[in-house]
Amino acid sequence: MSPDFSPSEPHAVQTLQAQIDGLGALCSQVQSLRQIPALLLHAGKPDGSEFDRLKEIGDSVFSSPIQDALHRAKQSLKADTTEINLISRRLNRKQRQVI
């Protein structure tokens, strides 16, 4: 996708929404990976389904639609001149919760 993205184009809006949806689904899949170590510890010998799920998520990360969405997000971040650092805000929130 070109850096001169124009949200007034209906096709561009649909593409952007599809990319957002794809990244949201990927985020959910990655978060589900947190359960795999516990499953492996409690289940004894793994049956392979956990490893299959891990491979599917890995394949999803490297799929063309997700790579396009990540590339577009990187371009958007570079073009953003507001200099809002969301990571530091998130870290500050985590630090407040620990205290």
C-alpha positions as CSV (number, residue, x, y, z in Angstrom):
1,M,0.0,0.0,0.0
2,S,1.3,3.4,-0.8
3,P,2.2,6.0,1.8
4,D,-0.2,8.5,0.3
5,F,-3.2,6.6,1.7
6,S,-6.4,8.5,1.2
7,P,-9.2,7.4,3.6
8,S,-11.8,9.1,1.3
9,E,-11.5,6.2,-1.1
10,P,-14.1,3.4,-0.2
11,H,-11.7,0.7,-1.3
12,A,-8.9,2.1,0.9
13,V,-11.1,2.2,3.9
14,Q,-12.2,-1.4,3.4
15,T,-8.6,-2.5,3.0
16,L,-7.5,-0.7,6.1
17,Q,-10.4,-2.2,8.1
18,A,-9.5,-5.7,6.8
19,Q,-5.9,-5.1,7.9
20,I,-7.0,-3.9,11.4
21,D,-9.3,-7.0,11.7
22,G,-6.4,-9.3,10.6
23,L,-4.0,-7.8,13.2
24,G,-6.7,-8.0,15.9
25,A,-7.3,-11.7,15.1
26,L,-3.5,-12.3,15.2
27,C,-3.2,-10.5,18.5
28,S,-5.9,-12.8,20.0
29,Q,-4.0,-15.9,18.6
30,V,-0.7,-14.7,20.0
31,Q,-2.3,-14.1,23.4
32,S,-3.7,-17.6,23.4
33,L,-0.1,-18.9,23.2
34,R,0.4,-18.0,26.8
35,Q,-1.7,-21.0,27.7
36,I,0.5,-23.5,25.9
37,P,3.3,-23.8,28.5
38,A,0.8,-24.6,31.2
39,L,-0.9,-27.2,29.0
40,L,2.4,-28.9,28.3
41,L,3.3,-29.0,32.0
42,H,-0.1,-30.4,33.2
43,A,-0.8,-32.7,30.3
44,G,2.4,-34.6,30.4
45,K,3.3,-35.7,26.9
46,P,1.9,-33.2,24.4
47,D,-0.4,-34.6,21.8
48,G,0.9,-32.3,19.1
49,S,-2.2,-30.1,18.8
50,E,-0.4,-27.3,20.8
51,F,2.5,-27.5,18.4
52,D,0.1,-27.5,15.4
53,R,-1.5,-24.3,16.8
54,L,1.9,-22.7,17.2
55,K,2.8,-23.5,13.6
56,E,-0.5,-22.1,12.4
57,I,0.0,-18.9,14.2
58,G,3.5,-18.6,12.9
59,D,2.3,-19.2,9.4
60,S,-0.3,-16.5,9.9
61,V,2.3,-14.0,11.0
62,F,4.2,-14.5,7.8
63,S,1.1,-14.5,5.6
64,S,0.9,-11.8,2.9
65,P,-2.1,-9.9,4.4
66,I,-0.6,-9.7,7.9
67,Q,2.8,-8.6,6.5
68,D,1.0,-5.9,4.4
69,A,-0.8,-4.7,7.5
70,L,2.4,-4.6,9.5
71,H,4.2,-2.7,6.8
72,R,1.3,-0.2,6.6
73,A,1.4,0.2,10.3
74,K,5.1,0.9,10.2
75,Q,4.6,3.5,7.5
76,S,1.9,5.1,9.5
77,L,4.0,5.2,12.6
78,K,6.8,6.8,10.7
79,A,4.5,9.4,9.2
80,D,2.9,10.2,12.6
81,T,4.3,13.6,13.8
82,T,2.4,13.7,17.2
83,E,5.3,12.0,18.9
84,I,3.0,10.3,21.4
85,N,4.9,7.4,22.9
86,L,2.2,4.8,23.7
87,I,4.8,2.3,24.9
88,S,6.0,4.5,27.8
89,R,2.4,5.3,28.7
90,R,1.7,1.6,28.9
91,L,4.9,1.0,31.0
92,N,3.9,3.8,33.4
93,R,0.5,2.2,33.8
94,K,2.1,-1.2,34.6
95,Q,4.4,0.4,37.1
96,R,1.5,2.0,38.9
97,Q,-0.3,-1.3,39.1
98,V,2.8,-3.1,40.7
99,I,3.2,-0.5,43.4
